[in-house]
């Protein structure tokens, strides 16, 4: 039997060994840093901080997604907070129908719940008609089926979506920004959607902060039974190089004004990107050219080394077929031992420590038992 104090010692030793193994794992982790490209995350964060501070707003009640398609760069603030989407869901619903139109499955004159597709685009995307939007969803499938289809327009893993997404149409700024990126970058795939969003809510939401450039936008505004107010806007702002913006808010007073002013601030920032874009693209092109040149030089160097090695190698005497087979078969001991896939040095070290400590504990127990038997036998001989 193992004594109680030995059990305690063994438990402690095992804990230390496992901690050492975990630490070894942690030391080898090296998460990749986010590459913001042309974007300055500190400047974008400053826009949010300065505005919230000046208006006395709680930043936790705000989510932002900002995308600059000219370079493909994107920046988020609090992007994974889930909010009731309100009417923003109407964008992916009509994207689904637009794809079916593009594929020839339906036409502008196809009647859905008494509406043609052309009428549905106008009533839902321009005037945000709720009942007709629900009718379009029921034509596509159940609510959960529709929301599963929405996922094809974002680049997020399935386990990103919470149950409230499927049951109650909760969205995040990350999800909605990616949907708008797909709509913008593949607009020929979704005929008539952007064209109708350009007509929506003149003078309101993003268009309240921008007056001199077109904006394709969709707002959402809803107060639930618990008194929570959700007000959002997502859209494409057609500056010199268009940008995509999503602003989502919860329980924020004068939210439509907040959204408009934020859009104006991000437009000012986008103009600085437009000014810097030619030099940035030139630099990126120079970097790509240099990387390509170095890769070509390295490939050429390897070819020259291989050619030189072949010239220096002595010509081998003719061999019979049997000799070739025998000499080309590696001896078993010459094969490189195969290591288990995915096992790193930290894991091996941890298991080694565990084995050593177990042996040490066994020796301690064995020595104690021998000492005890010696004392017992000595007593018997007296």
NUVO-469874 format. One line per 5 residues: their letters; for each residue x, y, z of C-alpha. Coordinates in Angstrom, 1 decimal. Layout:
<nodes>
a> X/Y/Z; ...
</nodes>
This chain:
<nodes>
xxxxx> 0.0/0.0/0.0; 1.2/3.5/-0.8; 1.4/5.7/2.3; -0.7/8.8/2.6; 2.3/11.2/2.6
xxxxx> 3.7/9.4/-0.5; 0.3/9.9/-2.2; 0.4/13.6/-1.4; 3.9/13.9/-2.7; 3.1/12.1/-5.9
xxxxx> 0.0/14.3/-6.5; 2.1/17.4/-6.1; 4.8/16.2/-8.4; 2.3/15.3/-11.1; 0.7/18.7/-10.8
xxxxx> 4.0/20.5/-11.2; 4.8/18.3/-14.2; 1.5/19.0/-15.9; 1.9/22.7/-15.3; 5.4/22.5/-16.9
xxxxx> 3.8/20.8/-19.9; 1.2/23.5/-20.2; 3.8/26.2/-19.9; 5.7/24.6/-22.7; 2.6/24.7/-24.9
xxxxx> 2.0/28.4/-24.1; 5.6/29.4/-24.8; 5.4/27.9/-28.3; 2.1/29.6/-29.3; 2.7/32.6/-31.6
xxxxx> -0.6/34.0/-32.7; -0.3/36.0/-36.0; -0.7/39.8/-35.6; -3.5/41.4/-37.6; -2.3/43.1/-40.7
xxxxx> -4.4/46.3/-41.2; -2.6/47.3/-44.4; -3.2/50.9/-45.3; -5.5/51.4/-42.3; -4.2/53.0/-39.1
xxxxx> -6.1/51.2/-36.2; -4.9/53.8/-33.7; -6.5/56.6/-35.8; -9.7/54.7/-36.2; -9.9/53.9/-32.5
xxxxx> -9.4/57.6/-31.9; -12.4/58.5/-33.9; -14.6/56.2/-31.7; -13.0/57.3/-28.5; -13.1/61.1/-29.2
xxxxx> -16.7/61.0/-30.3; -18.0/58.9/-27.4; -16.1/61.0/-24.9; -17.4/64.3/-26.4; -21.0/63.0/-26.3
xxxxx> -20.8/61.0/-23.0; -21.6/57.7/-24.8; -20.9/54.2/-23.5; -18.6/52.6/-26.1; -19.8/49.2/-25.1
xxxxx> -23.2/50.0/-26.6; -21.6/50.6/-30.0; -20.2/48.3/-32.7; -18.3/49.4/-35.8; -17.1/47.7/-39.0
xxxxx> -15.1/49.7/-41.5; -13.9/48.3/-44.8; -11.7/49.9/-47.5; -12.2/47.7/-50.6; -9.5/49.5/-52.6
xxxxx> -7.0/47.5/-50.6; -9.3/44.9/-49.0; -8.4/46.1/-45.5; -10.9/46.1/-42.6; -11.1/47.4/-39.0
xxxxx> -13.6/46.5/-36.3; -14.6/47.9/-33.0; -16.6/45.6/-30.6; -17.4/43.7/-33.7; -18.7/40.4/-32.1
xxxxx> -21.4/41.8/-29.8; -24.8/40.4/-30.8; -27.7/42.9/-31.5; -31.2/42.4/-32.7; -30.8/43.1/-36.4
xxxxx> -34.0/45.0/-36.9; -34.5/45.7/-40.6; -30.9/45.1/-41.7; -31.8/41.4/-42.3; -33.7/42.6/-45.4
xxxxx> -30.4/43.0/-47.3; -29.4/39.3/-47.2; -33.1/38.2/-47.9; -33.2/40.3/-51.1; -29.7/39.1/-52.0
xxxxx> -31.0/35.5/-52.0; -33.8/36.5/-54.4; -31.5/38.5/-56.5; -29.3/35.4/-57.0; -32.3/33.4/-58.1
xxxxx> -33.2/36.2/-60.5; -29.6/36.2/-61.9; -29.7/32.4/-62.3; -33.0/32.6/-64.2; -35.1/30.9/-61.5
xxxxx> -37.4/33.9/-61.2; -38.0/37.1/-63.2; -39.0/40.7/-62.4; -42.6/39.6/-63.0; -42.6/36.6/-60.8
xxxxx> -45.3/36.9/-58.2; -44.4/36.3/-54.6; -47.2/36.7/-52.1; -49.0/39.0/-54.6; -45.9/41.1/-55.4
xxxxx> -43.6/41.0/-58.4; -39.9/40.8/-57.6; -39.5/44.4/-59.0; -42.2/45.6/-56.5; -40.6/43.7/-53.7
xxxxx> -37.2/45.2/-54.3; -38.7/48.7/-54.1; -41.0/48.2/-51.1; -38.4/46.3/-49.0; -35.1/47.9/-49.9
xxxxx> -36.2/51.4/-50.4; -39.2/51.7/-48.0; -38.3/48.8/-45.6; -41.8/47.2/-45.6; -41.9/44.6/-42.8
xxxxx> -44.9/42.5/-43.9; -43.6/42.0/-47.5; -40.1/41.2/-46.2; -41.6/38.5/-44.0; -43.5/37.2/-47.0
xxxxx> -40.2/36.9/-49.0; -38.6/35.0/-46.1; -41.6/32.5/-46.0; -41.2/32.1/-49.8; -37.5/31.1/-49.3
xxxxx> -38.1/28.8/-46.3; -38.4/28.9/-42.5; -36.7/31.7/-40.5; -33.9/29.4/-39.5; -33.4/28.2/-43.1
xxxxx> -33.2/31.8/-44.3; -30.6/32.7/-41.7; -28.6/29.6/-42.6; -28.5/30.9/-46.2; -27.3/34.3/-45.0
xxxxx> -24.1/32.7/-43.9; -22.9/32.2/-47.5; -22.4/36.0/-47.8; -19.9/36.2/-44.9; -16.6/34.4/-44.3
xxxxx> -17.2/33.2/-40.8; -17.1/29.6/-39.4; -20.4/27.9/-38.6; -19.6/27.9/-34.8; -19.4/31.7/-34.9
xxxxx> -23.2/32.0/-35.0; -25.1/31.9/-31.7; -28.6/30.4/-31.3; -30.1/33.9/-31.2; -28.9/34.4/-34.8
xxxxx> -31.1/31.5/-35.9; -34.1/32.1/-33.6; -34.3/35.9/-33.3; -32.2/37.4/-36.2; -29.4/38.7/-34.0
xxxxx> -26.4/40.1/-36.0; -22.9/41.4/-35.3; -21.1/44.3/-37.0; -18.5/41.7/-38.3; -21.2/39.6/-40.0
xxxxx> -23.1/42.6/-41.5; -19.9/44.2/-42.8; -18.9/41.0/-44.5; -22.3/40.7/-46.1; -21.9/44.2/-47.5
xxxxx> -18.4/43.5/-48.7; -19.8/40.5/-50.7; -22.6/42.7/-52.1; -20.1/45.3/-53.2; -17.4/43.1/-54.6
xxxxx> -19.8/40.7/-56.4; -22.6/43.2/-57.2; -23.2/41.6/-60.7; -24.3/38.5/-58.7; -27.0/40.5/-57.0
xxxxx> -28.8/42.6/-59.6; -30.9/45.6/-58.5; -30.0/45.4/-54.8; -27.4/48.2/-54.6; -29.5/50.3/-57.1
xxxxx> -32.5/50.2/-54.7; -30.3/50.8/-51.5; -29.0/54.0/-53.1; -32.6/55.4/-53.0; -33.3/54.5/-49.3
xxxxx> -33.8/57.0/-46.5; -32.6/60.3/-48.2; -31.3/62.7/-45.6; -31.3/60.1/-42.8; -28.8/57.8/-41.1
xxxxx> -25.6/57.8/-43.1; -27.1/60.3/-45.6; -27.6/62.7/-42.7; -23.8/63.0/-42.2; -22.9/62.9/-45.9
xxxxx> -24.6/65.1/-48.6; -22.2/65.2/-51.5; -21.7/61.5/-52.4; -24.1/58.6/-53.1; -24.8/56.1/-50.2
xxxxx> -26.4/52.7/-50.6; -27.7/52.1/-47.1; -30.0/50.0/-45.0; -31.1/51.0/-41.5; -32.6/49.0/-38.7
xxxxx> -34.6/50.5/-35.8; -36.5/48.5/-33.2; -37.6/48.7/-29.6; -38.2/45.3/-28.0; -40.7/44.3/-25.3
xxxxx> -38.0/44.8/-22.6; -37.5/48.4/-23.7; -34.2/47.9/-25.4; -33.6/50.2/-28.4; -31.6/48.9/-31.3
xxxxx> -30.7/51.3/-34.1; -28.2/50.4/-36.8; -27.1/51.3/-40.3; -24.9/49.5/-42.8; -24.0/50.8/-46.2
xxxxx> -21.6/51.6/-49.1; -20.4/55.2/-49.2; -19.3/56.2/-52.7; -16.4/58.4/-52.1; -13.5/58.5/-54.6
xxxxx> -12.7/55.0/-53.4; -15.9/53.7/-51.8; -15.8/52.4/-48.2; -18.2/50.1/-46.3; -19.4/51.1/-42.9
xxxxx> -21.6/49.3/-40.3; -22.7/51.1/-37.1; -24.8/49.2/-34.6; -26.1/50.7/-31.3; -28.1/49.6/-28.3
xxxxx> -30.0/52.0/-25.9; -28.2/55.0/-27.4; -30.1/58.3/-27.3; -30.5/60.2/-30.6; -28.9/57.1/-32.3
xxxxx> -29.8/58.3/-35.8; -27.8/61.5/-35.2; -24.9/59.5/-33.7; -24.9/57.3/-36.8; -24.9/60.2/-39.2
xxxxx> -22.1/62.0/-37.4; -20.0/58.8/-37.2; -20.4/58.4/-40.9; -19.2/61.9/-41.5; -16.1/61.2/-39.4
xxxxx> -15.3/58.0/-41.2; -15.8/59.8/-44.5; -13.1/62.3/-43.5; -10.8/59.4/-42.6; -11.5/57.7/-45.9
xxxxx> -10.5/60.8/-47.8; -7.0/60.6/-46.1; -6.8/57.0/-47.3; -7.7/58.1/-50.9; -4.9/60.7/-50.8
xxxxx> -2.4/58.1/-49.5; -3.6/55.2/-51.8; -1.4/55.9/-54.9; 1.9/55.9/-52.9; 0.7/52.9/-50.9
xxxxx> -0.1/50.9/-54.0; 3.2/51.9/-55.5; 5.1/50.7/-52.4; 3.2/47.4/-52.3; 3.9/46.9/-56.0
xxxxx> 7.6/47.5/-55.4; 7.6/45.1/-52.4; 5.9/42.4/-54.6; 8.4/43.0/-57.4; 11.3/42.7/-55.0
xxxxx> 9.9/39.5/-53.5; 9.4/38.1/-56.9; 13.0/39.0/-58.0; 14.5/37.4/-54.9; 12.4/34.3/-55.4
xxxxx> 13.6/34.0/-59.0; 17.2/34.6/-58.0; 16.9/31.8/-55.3; 15.4/29.4/-57.9; 18.2/30.2/-60.3
xxxxx> 20.9/29.7/-57.6; 19.5/26.3/-56.8; 19.5/25.2/-60.4; 23.1/26.3/-60.8; 24.1/24.4/-57.6
xxxxx> 22.3/21.3/-58.8; 24.0/21.5/-62.2; 27.4/21.9/-60.6; 26.9/19.0/-58.3; 25.9/16.8/-61.2
xxxxx> 29.1/17.8/-63.1; 31.3/17.0/-60.1; 29.8/13.6/-59.3; 31.9/10.7/-60.6; 30.3/8.6/-63.3
xxxxx> 28.9/5.4/-61.8; 29.9/2.0/-63.3; 27.2/0.1/-65.2; 24.9/-1.9/-62.8; 22.8/-4.9/-63.3
xxxxx> 19.2/-4.7/-62.5; 19.6/-6.8/-59.4; 22.3/-4.6/-58.1; 20.2/-1.5/-58.7; 17.2/-2.9/-56.8
xxxxx> 19.5/-4.0/-53.9; 21.4/-0.7/-53.6; 18.3/1.4/-53.9; 16.6/-0.4/-51.0; 17.3/1.5/-47.8
xxxxx> 18.5/-0.6/-44.8; 15.9/-0.6/-42.0; 18.3/1.1/-39.6; 19.0/3.9/-42.1; 15.4/5.1/-42.1
xxxxx> 14.7/8.2/-40.2; 12.5/7.5/-37.1; 9.0/8.8/-37.5; 7.8/11.2/-34.9; 4.1/11.4/-33.9
xxxxx> 2.4/14.2/-35.9; 1.8/17.3/-33.9; 3.9/16.4/-30.9; 6.1/19.3/-29.9; 9.2/19.5/-27.7
xxxxx> 7.1/20.9/-24.8; 4.8/17.9/-24.8; 7.7/15.4/-24.9; 9.5/17.3/-22.1; 6.4/17.3/-20.0
xxxxx> 5.9/13.6/-20.4; 9.6/13.0/-19.6; 9.3/14.9/-16.4; 6.2/13.0/-15.4; 7.9/9.6/-15.9
xxxxx> 11.0/10.7/-13.9; 8.9/11.9/-11.1; 6.8/8.7/-11.0; 10.1/6.7/-10.8; 11.3/8.9/-8.0
xxxxx> 8.1/8.5/-6.1; 8.3/4.7/-6.6; 11.9/4.6/-5.2; 10.9/6.7/-2.2; 8.0/4.3/-1.4
xxxxx> 10.2/1.2/-2.0; 12.9/2.5/0.3; 10.4/3.3/3.0; 8.9/-0.2/2.8; 12.3/-1.9/3.0
xxxxx> 13.2/0.2/6.1; 9.9/-0.8/7.7; 10.5/-4.5/7.1; 14.0/-4.2/8.5; 12.7/-2.7/11.7
xxxxx> 10.0/-5.4/12.0; 12.5/-8.2/11.4; 15.0/-6.7/13.9; 12.2/-6.6/16.5; 11.4/-10.3/15.9
xx> 15.0/-11.4/16.5; 15.3/-9.8/19.9
</nodes>
